[in-house]
Amino acid sequence: MNIEMIWEYIDPQLIIVVPMLWGIGMAVKKSTIQNRFIPALLLAGSCSVAMLHLYSTNPVTDKMAISAMLFAALTQGSVIWLAAWLGYEKFLKDGGI
């Protein structure tokens, strides 16, 4: 999968989360948390930020709106996490193209 294709699926207002995840990942890597937990931590953070964004921009009217918002937050958070991971692997870790 090409990283340029992933950007098409991310809400433009949430693209800023990608470098935020890089910074959090680098900070957690230097902490006492084991490296195997970093992807799950970043995925949870990404989905949480997406949920906060959706909650602040959409009215919550009923159960259907809440479930749609939860689904959108999980999918947006997952795509954002994937873009951050691929970007880290391609540009930060390997030093470029």
Backbone atoms as SQL, in Angstrom:
CREATE TABLE atoms (id INTEGER PRIMARY KEY, chain TEXT, resi INTEGER, resn TEXT, atom TEXT, x REAL, y REAL, z REAL);
INSERT INTO atoms VALUES
  (1, 'A', 1, 'MET', 'N', 0.848, -1.175, 0.000),
  (2, 'A', 1, 'MET', 'CA', 0.000, 0.000, 0.000),
  (3, 'A', 1, 'MET', 'C', 0.894, 1.239, 0.000),
  (4, 'A', 2, 'ASN', 'N', 0.521, 2.179, -0.795),
  (5, 'A', 2, 'ASN', 'CA', 1.274, 3.411, -0.943),
  (6, 'A', 2, 'ASN', 'C', 0.801, 4.431, 0.091),
  (7, 'A', 3, 'ILE', 'N', 1.737, 5.116, 0.722),
  (8, 'A', 3, 'ILE', 'CA', 1.372, 6.075, 1.776),
  (9, 'A', 3, 'ILE', 'C', 0.573, 7.246, 1.218),
  (10, 'A', 4, 'GLU', 'N', 0.798, 7.600, -0.046),
  (11, 'A', 4, 'GLU', 'CA', 0.042, 8.701, -0.642),
  (12, 'A', 4, 'GLU', 'C', -1.438, 8.362, -0.757),
  (13, 'A', 5, 'MET', 'N', -1.759, 7.092, -0.948),
  (14, 'A', 5, 'MET', 'CA', -3.155, 6.671, -1.039),
  (15, 'A', 5, 'MET', 'C', -3.864, 6.808, 0.304),
  (16, 'A', 6, 'ILE', 'N', -3.139, 6.610, 1.374),
  (17, 'A', 6, 'ILE', 'CA', -3.746, 6.665, 2.704),
  (18, 'A', 6, 'ILE', 'C', -4.211, 8.072, 3.040),
  (19, 'A', 7, 'TRP', 'N', -3.460, 9.092, 2.599),
  (20, 'A', 7, 'TRP', 'CA', -3.809, 10.477, 2.924),
  (21, 'A', 7, 'TRP', 'C', -5.203, 10.847, 2.423),
  (22, 'A', 8, 'GLU', 'N', -5.676, 10.191, 1.349),
  (23, 'A', 8, 'GLU', 'CA', -7.000, 10.488, 0.798),
  (24, 'A', 8, 'GLU', 'C', -8.118, 10.126, 1.766),
  (25, 'A', 9, 'TYR', 'N', -7.862, 9.190, 2.664),
  (26, 'A', 9, 'TYR', 'CA', -8.901, 8.705, 3.577),
  (27, 'A', 9, 'TYR', 'C', -8.919, 9.417, 4.927),
  (28, 'A', 10, 'ILE', 'N', -7.956, 10.288, 5.160),
  (29, 'A', 10, 'ILE', 'CA', -7.875, 10.974, 6.447),
  (30, 'A', 10, 'ILE', 'C', -8.572, 12.320, 6.351),
  (31, 'A', 11, 'ASP', 'N', -9.383, 12.625, 7.345),
  (32, 'A', 11, 'ASP', 'CA', -10.009, 13.937, 7.451),
  (33, 'A', 11, 'ASP', 'C', -8.897, 14.983, 7.522),
  (34, 'A', 12, 'PRO', 'N', -8.937, 16.002, 6.667),
  (35, 'A', 12, 'PRO', 'CA', -7.841, 16.983, 6.641),
  (36, 'A', 12, 'PRO', 'C', -7.550, 17.640, 7.992),
  (37, 'A', 13, 'GLN', 'N', -8.553, 17.784, 8.825),
  (38, 'A', 13, 'GLN', 'CA', -8.338, 18.396, 10.141),
  (39, 'A', 13, 'GLN', 'C', -7.592, 17.461, 11.096),
  (40, 'A', 14, 'LEU', 'N', -7.533, 16.187, 10.768),
  (41, 'A', 14, 'LEU', 'CA', -6.884, 15.218, 11.655),
  (42, 'A', 14, 'LEU', 'C', -5.483, 14.828, 11.197),
  (43, 'A', 15, 'ILE', 'N', -5.004, 15.407, 10.109),
  (44, 'A', 15, 'ILE', 'CA', -3.662, 15.074, 9.621),
  (45, 'A', 15, 'ILE', 'C', -2.593, 15.474, 10.644),
  (46, 'A', 16, 'ILE', 'N', -2.852, 16.487, 11.434),
  (47, 'A', 16, 'ILE', 'CA', -1.894, 16.942, 12.445),
  (48, 'A', 16, 'ILE', 'C', -1.630, 15.866, 13.501),
  (49, 'A', 17, 'VAL', 'N', -2.499, 14.888, 13.589),
  (50, 'A', 17, 'VAL', 'CA', -2.327, 13.820, 14.575),
  (51, 'A', 17, 'VAL', 'C', -1.129, 12.935, 14.212),
  (52, 'A', 18, 'VAL', 'N', -0.789, 12.830, 12.939),
  (53, 'A', 18, 'VAL', 'CA', 0.320, 11.960, 12.514),
  (54, 'A', 18, 'VAL', 'C', 1.639, 12.383, 13.158),
  (55, 'A', 19, 'PRO', 'N', 2.084, 13.641, 13.022),
  (56, 'A', 19, 'PRO', 'CA', 3.329, 14.004, 13.704),
  (57, 'A', 19, 'PRO', 'C', 3.215, 13.961, 15.225),
  (58, 'A', 20, 'MET', 'N', 2.005, 14.172, 15.723),
  (59, 'A', 20, 'MET', 'CA', 1.798, 14.053, 17.163),
  (60, 'A', 20, 'MET', 'C', 2.075, 12.613, 17.615),
  (61, 'A', 21, 'LEU', 'N', 1.617, 11.647, 16.833),
  (62, 'A', 21, 'LEU', 'CA', 1.871, 10.245, 17.158),
  (63, 'A', 21, 'LEU', 'C', 3.348, 9.907, 17.068),
  (64, 'A', 22, 'TRP', 'N', 4.052, 10.503, 16.109),
  (65, 'A', 22, 'TRP', 'CA', 5.500, 10.288, 16.024),
  (66, 'A', 22, 'TRP', 'C', 6.177, 10.754, 17.302),
  (67, 'A', 23, 'GLY', 'N', 5.810, 11.941, 17.759),
  (68, 'A', 23, 'GLY', 'CA', 6.411, 12.479, 18.974),
  (69, 'A', 23, 'GLY', 'C', 6.091, 11.641, 20.195),
  (70, 'A', 24, 'ILE', 'N', 4.849, 11.230, 20.315),
  (71, 'A', 24, 'ILE', 'CA', 4.461, 10.391, 21.449),
  (72, 'A', 24, 'ILE', 'C', 5.200, 9.060, 21.389),
  (73, 'A', 25, 'GLY', 'N', 5.289, 8.485, 20.196),
  (74, 'A', 25, 'GLY', 'CA', 5.989, 7.208, 20.046),
  (75, 'A', 25, 'GLY', 'C', 7.450, 7.301, 20.436),
  (76, 'A', 26, 'MET', 'N', 8.097, 8.386, 20.030),
  (77, 'A', 26, 'MET', 'CA', 9.510, 8.562, 20.377),
  (78, 'A', 26, 'MET', 'C', 9.693, 8.778, 21.879),
  (79, 'A', 27, 'ALA', 'N', 8.760, 9.509, 22.482),
  (80, 'A', 27, 'ALA', 'CA', 8.843, 9.729, 23.924),
  (81, 'A', 27, 'ALA', 'C', 8.602, 8.434, 24.694),
  (82, 'A', 28, 'VAL', 'N', 7.620, 7.652, 24.256),
  (83, 'A', 28, 'VAL', 'CA', 7.319, 6.395, 24.941),
  (84, 'A', 28, 'VAL', 'C', 8.458, 5.398, 24.749),
  (85, 'A', 29, 'LYS', 'N', 9.108, 5.445, 23.588),
  (86, 'A', 29, 'LYS', 'CA', 10.221, 4.535, 23.326),
  (87, 'A', 29, 'LYS', 'C', 11.370, 4.751, 24.314),
  (88, 'A', 30, 'LYS', 'N', 11.525, 5.993, 24.776),
  (89, 'A', 30, 'LYS', 'CA', 12.579, 6.300, 25.745),
  (90, 'A', 30, 'LYS', 'C', 12.149, 6.024, 27.181),
  (91, 'A', 31, 'SER', 'N', 10.887, 5.697, 27.391),
  (92, 'A', 31, 'SER', 'CA', 10.393, 5.438, 28.742),
  (93, 'A', 31, 'SER', 'C', 10.607, 3.969, 29.101),
  (94, 'A', 32, 'THR', 'N', 10.025, 3.564, 30.216),
  (95, 'A', 32, 'THR', 'CA', 10.179, 2.183, 30.681),
  (96, 'A', 32, 'THR', 'C', 9.134, 1.243, 30.086),
  (97, 'A', 33, 'ILE', 'N', 8.227, 1.769, 29.278),
  (98, 'A', 33, 'ILE', 'CA', 7.204, 0.935, 28.640),
  (99, 'A', 33, 'ILE', 'C', 7.867, 0.083, 27.561),
  (100, 'A', 34, 'GLN', 'N', 7.498, -1.184, 27.502),
  (101, 'A', 34, 'GLN', 'CA', 8.080, -2.089, 26.516),
  (102, 'A', 34, 'GLN', 'C', 7.666, -1.685, 25.105),
  (103, 'A', 35, 'ASN', 'N', 8.570, -1.862, 24.149),
  (104, 'A', 35, 'ASN', 'CA', 8.322, -1.457, 22.762),
  (105, 'A', 35, 'ASN', 'C', 7.128, -2.160, 22.133),
  (106, 'A', 36, 'ARG', 'N', 6.809, -3.357, 22.573),
  (107, 'A', 36, 'ARG', 'CA', 5.698, -4.084, 21.957),
  (108, 'A', 36, 'ARG', 'C', 4.342, -3.456, 22.266),
  (109, 'A', 37, 'PHE', 'N', 4.272, -2.601, 23.287),
  (110, 'A', 37, 'PHE', 'CA', 3.012, -1.954, 23.628),
  (111, 'A', 37, 'PHE', 'C', 2.821, -0.610, 22.929),
  (112, 'A', 38, 'ILE', 'N', 3.850, -0.099, 22.286),
  (113, 'A', 38, 'ILE', 'CA', 3.773, 1.220, 21.656),
  (114, 'A', 38, 'ILE', 'C', 2.716, 1.278, 20.552),
  (115, 'A', 39, 'PRO', 'N', 2.626, 0.309, 19.634),
  (116, 'A', 39, 'PRO', 'CA', 1.583, 0.408, 18.600),
  (117, 'A', 39, 'PRO', 'C', 0.165, 0.466, 19.167),
  (118, 'A', 40, 'ALA', 'N', -0.118, -0.345, 20.176),
  (119, 'A', 40, 'ALA', 'CA', -1.453, -0.330, 20.775),
  (120, 'A', 40, 'ALA', 'C', -1.729, 0.995, 21.473),
  (121, 'A', 41, 'LEU', 'N', -0.729, 1.533, 22.131),
  (122, 'A', 41, 'LEU', 'CA', -0.875, 2.821, 22.802),
  (123, 'A', 41, 'LEU', 'C', -1.146, 3.934, 21.796),
  (124, 'A', 42, 'LEU', 'N', -0.413, 3.920, 20.690),
  (125, 'A', 42, 'LEU', 'CA', -0.610, 4.941, 19.664),
  (126, 'A', 42, 'LEU', 'C', -1.950, 4.784, 18.952),
  (127, 'A', 43, 'LEU', 'N', -2.383, 3.556, 18.745),
  (128, 'A', 43, 'LEU', 'CA', -3.699, 3.335, 18.133),
  (129, 'A', 43, 'LEU', 'C', -4.812, 3.845, 19.043),
  (130, 'A', 44, 'ALA', 'N', -4.710, 3.571, 20.323),
  (131, 'A', 44, 'ALA', 'CA', -5.709, 4.065, 21.276),
  (132, 'A', 44, 'ALA', 'C', -5.715, 5.592, 21.317),
  (133, 'A', 45, 'GLY', 'N', -4.533, 6.198, 21.290),
  (134, 'A', 45, 'GLY', 'CA', -4.453, 7.656, 21.276),
  (135, 'A', 45, 'GLY', 'C', -5.032, 8.257, 20.012),
  (136, 'A', 46, 'SER', 'N', -4.752, 7.630, 18.887),
  (137, 'A', 46, 'SER', 'CA', -5.267, 8.116, 17.614),
  (138, 'A', 46, 'SER', 'C', -6.792, 8.039, 17.556),
  (139, 'A', 47, 'CYS', 'N', -7.334, 6.926, 17.989),
  (140, 'A', 47, 'CYS', 'CA', -8.801, 6.778, 18.002),
  (141, 'A', 47, 'CYS', 'C', -9.441, 7.746, 18.994),
  (142, 'A', 48, 'SER', 'N', -8.777, 8.002, 20.109),
  (143, 'A', 48, 'SER', 'CA', -9.307, 8.939, 21.096),
  (144, 'A', 48, 'SER', 'C', -9.351, 10.364, 20.550),
  (145, 'A', 49, 'VAL', 'N', -8.294, 10.775, 19.875),
  (146, 'A', 49, 'VAL', 'CA', -8.272, 12.115, 19.291),
  (147, 'A', 49, 'VAL', 'C', -9.330, 12.239, 18.202),
  (148, 'A', 50, 'ALA', 'N', -9.485, 11.199, 17.387),
  (149, 'A', 50, 'ALA', 'CA', -10.524, 11.220, 16.353),
  (150, 'A', 50, 'ALA', 'C', -11.910, 11.309, 16.986),
  (151, 'A', 51, 'MET', 'N', -12.121, 10.597, 18.083),
  (152, 'A', 51, 'MET', 'CA', -13.417, 10.655, 18.769),
  (153, 'A', 51, 'MET', 'C', -13.678, 12.042, 19.346),
  (154, 'A', 52, 'LEU', 'N', -12.670, 12.643, 19.948),
  (155, 'A', 52, 'LEU', 'CA', -12.831, 14.000, 20.477),
  (156, 'A', 52, 'LEU', 'C', -13.164, 14.989, 19.367),
  (157, 'A', 53, 'HIS', 'N', -12.500, 14.843, 18.233),
  (158, 'A', 53, 'HIS', 'CA', -12.779, 15.732, 17.097),
  (159, 'A', 53, 'HIS', 'C', -14.213, 15.546, 16.600),
  (160, 'A', 54, 'LEU', 'N', -14.621, 14.300, 16.433),
  (161, 'A', 54, 'LEU', 'CA', -15.979, 14.040, 15.950),
  (162, 'A', 54, 'LEU', 'C', -17.027, 14.500, 16.951),
  (163, 'A', 55, 'TYR', 'N', -16.766, 14.305, 18.219),
  (164, 'A', 55, 'TYR', 'CA', -17.713, 14.729, 19.254),
  (165, 'A', 55, 'TYR', 'C', -17.864, 16.247, 19.288),
  (166, 'A', 56, 'SER', 'N', -16.775, 16.951, 19.028),
  (167, 'A', 56, 'SER', 'CA', -16.832, 18.412, 19.079),
  (168, 'A', 56, 'SER', 'C', -17.423, 19.030, 17.826),
  (169, 'A', 57, 'THR', 'N', -17.472, 18.292, 16.725),
  (170, 'A', 57, 'THR', 'CA', -17.977, 18.863, 15.478),
  (171, 'A', 57, 'THR', 'C', -19.339, 18.336, 15.056),
  (172, 'A', 58, 'ASN', 'N', -19.839, 17.299, 15.695),
  (173, 'A', 58, 'ASN', 'CA', -21.127, 16.708, 15.313),
  (174, 'A', 58, 'ASN', 'C', -22.075, 16.681, 16.494),
  (175, 'A', 59, 'PRO', 'N', -23.351, 16.975, 16.244),
  (176, 'A', 59, 'PRO', 'CA', -24.312, 16.896, 17.341),
  (177, 'A', 59, 'PRO', 'C', -24.621, 15.440, 17.700),
  (178, 'A', 60, 'VAL', 'N', -24.724, 15.201, 18.990),
  (179, 'A', 60, 'VAL', 'CA', -25.091, 13.870, 19.469),
  (180, 'A', 60, 'VAL', 'C', -26.581, 13.906, 19.779),
  (181, 'A', 61, 'THR', 'N', -27.365, 13.234, 18.930),
  (182, 'A', 61, 'THR', 'CA', -28.813, 13.313, 19.077),
  (183, 'A', 61, 'THR', 'C', -29.451, 12.013, 19.561),
  (184, 'A', 62, 'ASP', 'N', -28.894, 10.889, 19.166),
  (185, 'A', 62, 'ASP', 'CA', -29.483, 9.609, 19.549),
  (186, 'A', 62, 'ASP', 'C', -28.430, 8.503, 19.510),
  (187, 'A', 63, 'LYS', 'N', -28.879, 7.279, 19.759),
  (188, 'A', 63, 'LYS', 'CA', -27.948, 6.147, 19.785),
  (189, 'A', 63, 'LYS', 'C', -27.301, 5.909, 18.427),
  (190, 'A', 64, 'MET', 'N', -28.045, 6.140, 17.363),
  (191, 'A', 64, 'MET', 'CA', -27.512, 5.914, 16.027),
  (192, 'A', 64, 'MET', 'C', -26.362, 6.883, 15.740),
  (193, 'A', 65, 'ALA', 'N', -26.501, 8.129, 16.163),
  (194, 'A', 65, 'ALA', 'CA', -25.437, 9.116, 15.963),
  (195, 'A', 65, 'ALA', 'C', -24.194, 8.738, 16.766),
  (196, 'A', 66, 'ILE', 'N', -24.399, 8.223, 17.964),
  (197, 'A', 66, 'ILE', 'CA', -23.268, 7.812, 18.798),
  (198, 'A', 66, 'ILE', 'C', -22.541, 6.628, 18.166),
  (199, 'A', 67, 'SER', 'N', -23.297, 5.641, 17.669),
  (200, 'A', 67, 'SER', 'CA', -22.653, 4.481, 17.058),
  (201, 'A', 67, 'SER', 'C', -21.949, 4.865, 15.755),
  (202, 'A', 68, 'ALA', 'N', -22.530, 5.762, 14.973),
  (203, 'A', 68, 'ALA', 'CA', -21.869, 6.231, 13.748),
  (204, 'A', 68, 'ALA', 'C', -20.599, 6.999, 14.084),
  (205, 'A', 69, 'MET', 'N', -20.647, 7.792, 15.138),
  (206, 'A', 69, 'MET', 'CA', -19.470, 8.547, 15.566),
  (207, 'A', 69, 'MET', 'C', -18.375, 7.604, 16.068),
  (208, 'A', 70, 'LEU', 'N', -18.749, 6.574, 16.789),
  (209, 'A', 70, 'LEU', 'CA', -17.786, 5.596, 17.275),
  (210, 'A', 70, 'LEU', 'C', -17.127, 4.853, 16.115),
  (211, 'A', 71, 'PHE', 'N', -17.936, 4.450, 15.143),
  (212, 'A', 71, 'PHE', 'CA', -17.393, 3.771, 13.965),
  (213, 'A', 71, 'PHE', 'C', -16.438, 4.688, 13.200),
  (214, 'A', 72, 'ALA', 'N', -16.836, 5.930, 12.995),
  (215, 'A', 72, 'ALA', 'CA', -15.977, 6.881, 12.281),
  (216, 'A', 72, 'ALA', 'C', -14.679, 7.132, 13.050),
  (217, 'A', 73, 'ALA', 'N', -14.762, 7.212, 14.362),
  (218, 'A', 73, 'ALA', 'CA', -13.562, 7.434, 15.163),
  (219, 'A', 73, 'ALA', 'C', -12.615, 6.243, 15.084),
  (220, 'A', 74, 'LEU', 'N', -13.151, 5.038, 15.110),
  (221, 'A', 74, 'LEU', 'CA', -12.303, 3.856, 15.006),
  (222, 'A', 74, 'LEU', 'C', -11.651, 3.747, 13.633),
  (223, 'A', 75, 'THR', 'N', -12.411, 4.029, 12.582),
  (224, 'A', 75, 'THR', 'CA', -11.828, 3.926, 11.248),
  (225, 'A', 75, 'THR', 'C', -10.834, 5.062, 10.993),
  (226, 'A', 76, 'GLN', 'N', -11.189, 6.295, 11.362),
  (227, 'A', 76, 'GLN', 'CA', -10.264, 7.411, 11.177),
  (228, 'A', 76, 'GLN', 'C', -9.009, 7.215, 12.027),
  (229, 'A', 77, 'GLY', 'N', -9.188, 6.788, 13.265),
  (230, 'A', 77, 'GLY', 'CA', -8.046, 6.551, 14.137),
  (231, 'A', 77, 'GLY', 'C', -7.130, 5.470, 13.591),
  (232, 'A', 78, 'SER', 'N', -7.714, 4.423, 13.027),
  (233, 'A', 78, 'SER', 'CA', -6.910, 3.342, 12.459),
  (234, 'A', 78, 'SER', 'C', -6.141, 3.799, 11.231),
  (235, 'A', 79, 'VAL', 'N', -6.787, 4.569, 10.376),
  (236, 'A', 79, 'VAL', 'CA', -6.116, 5.063, 9.169),
  (237, 'A', 79, 'VAL', 'C', -5.023, 6.062, 9.539),
  (238, 'A', 80, 'ILE', 'N', -5.289, 6.899, 10.514),
  (239, 'A', 80, 'ILE', 'CA', -4.275, 7.856, 10.978),
  (240, 'A', 80, 'ILE', 'C', -3.085, 7.107, 11.576),
  (241, 'A', 81, 'TRP', 'N', -3.361, 6.094, 12.381),
  (242, 'A', 81, 'TRP', 'CA', -2.289, 5.295, 12.969),
  (243, 'A', 81, 'TRP', 'C', -1.473, 4.608, 11.881),
  (244, 'A', 82, 'LEU', 'N', -2.138, 4.078, 10.857),
  (245, 'A', 82, 'LEU', 'CA', -1.434, 3.420, 9.765),
  (246, 'A', 82, 'LEU', 'C', -0.550, 4.409, 9.009),
  (247, 'A', 83, 'ALA', 'N', -1.063, 5.614, 8.754),
  (248, 'A', 83, 'ALA', 'CA', -0.259, 6.635, 8.076),
  (249, 'A', 83, 'ALA', 'C', 0.946, 7.026, 8.924),
  (250, 'A', 84, 'ALA', 'N', 0.752, 7.140, 10.226),
  (251, 'A', 84, 'ALA', 'CA', 1.866, 7.488, 11.111),
  (252, 'A', 84, 'ALA', 'C', 2.905, 6.376, 11.128),
  (253, 'A', 85, 'TRP', 'N', 2.466, 5.144, 11.191),
  (254, 'A', 85, 'TRP', 'CA', 3.393, 4.016, 11.219),
  (255, 'A', 85, 'TRP', 'C', 4.166, 3.899, 9.909),
  (256, 'A', 86, 'LEU', 'N', 3.454, 3.978, 8.776),
  (257, 'A', 86, 'LEU', 'CA', 4.134, 3.897, 7.485),
  (258, 'A', 86, 'LEU', 'C', 5.066, 5.080, 7.276),
  (259, 'A', 87, 'GLY', 'N', 4.640, 6.263, 7.694),
  (260, 'A', 87, 'GLY', 'CA', 5.501, 7.430, 7.581),
  (261, 'A', 87, 'GLY', 'C', 6.741, 7.300, 8.430),
  (262, 'A', 88, 'TYR', 'N', 6.590, 6.769, 9.621),
  (263, 'A', 88, 'TYR', 'CA', 7.744, 6.550, 10.495),
  (264, 'A', 88, 'TYR', 'C', 8.710, 5.555, 9.857),
  (265, 'A', 89, 'GLU', 'N', 8.179, 4.440, 9.373),
  (266, 'A', 89, 'GLU', 'CA', 9.022, 3.418, 8.768),
  (267, 'A', 89, 'GLU', 'C', 9.733, 3.924, 7.517),
  (268, 'A', 90, 'LYS', 'N', 9.029, 4.721, 6.716),
  (269, 'A', 90, 'LYS', 'CA', 9.585, 5.143, 5.434),
  (270, 'A', 90, 'LYS', 'C', 10.520, 6.348, 5.568),
  (271, 'A', 91, 'PHE', 'N', 10.148, 7.323, 6.355),
  (272, 'A', 91, 'PHE', 'CA', 10.891, 8.575, 6.372),
  (273, 'A', 91, 'PHE', 'C', 11.773, 8.759, 7.605),
  (274, 'A', 92, 'LEU', 'N', 11.269, 8.458, 8.772),
  (275, 'A', 92, 'LEU', 'CA', 12.044, 8.720, 9.972),
  (276, 'A', 92, 'LEU', 'C', 13.048, 7.601, 10.276),
  (277, 'A', 93, 'LYS', 'N', 12.625, 6.382, 10.135),
  (278, 'A', 93, 'LYS', 'CA', 13.489, 5.262, 10.493),
  (279, 'A', 93, 'LYS', 'C', 14.509, 4.966, 9.390),
  (280, 'A', 94, 'ASP', 'N', 14.060, 4.904, 8.155),
  (281, 'A', 94, 'ASP', 'CA', 14.934, 4.531, 7.046),
  (282, 'A', 94, 'ASP', 'C', 15.640, 5.715, 6.416),
  (283, 'A', 95, 'GLY', 'N', 15.245, 6.920, 6.758),
  (284, 'A', 95, 'GLY', 'CA', 15.928, 8.094, 6.244),
  (285, 'A', 95, 'GLY', 'C', 15.486, 8.546, 4.867),
  (286, 'A', 96, 'GLY', 'N', 14.293, 8.239, 4.461),
  (287, 'A', 96, 'GLY', 'CA', 13.803, 8.748, 3.182),
  (288, 'A', 96, 'GLY', 'C', 13.361, 7.679, 2.233),
  (289, 'A', 97, 'ILE', 'N', 13.179, 8.063, 1.017),
  (290, 'A', 97, 'ILE', 'CA', 12.619, 7.177, -0.001),
  (291, 'A', 97, 'ILE', 'C', 13.629, 6.154, -0.450);
